[in-house]
Amino acid sequence: MRTSKIKLGLLVFASSLLLGCNSFIFYRHDPKTGLYEKRNSYTLDIFTDRVERGVKRESRGEQVKTGWREYWISTARGISSWDEGNPEVHDKCIQYIINQRREAGLPDIPELNEMKYKH
């Protein structure tokens, strides 16, 4: 019985590591209670889907009205409208854009790195 609980625990732990490698989990601190609240990652899922679709489109050579450089800068600026002032989430999202574009072999946009919070 004890061995099966240990195996189950290890399986759950390993699964969470594998599933969590490419996802964002963040918590919001409630100053009134002092507690941290786990946030719904639905907005982050929408964000990552948008980034992945945009990178694929840019890689295929599709055009956007503003140009891709301005598109990505605008996307990064929009993060602050839903990151609840959390610098860690903000920086992870900007880094996600940078990483996805690099993996696709697209040129860097230096302004994106400059948009990260200065810790």
Buried (B, 14 or more C-beta within 10 A) or exposed (E): EEEEEEEEEEEEEEEEEEEEEEEBEBEEEEEEEEEEEEBEBEBBEEBBEEBEEBBEBBEEEEEEEEEBEEBBBEBBEEBBEBBEEBEEBBBBBBEBBBEBBEEEEBEEBEEBEEBBEEE
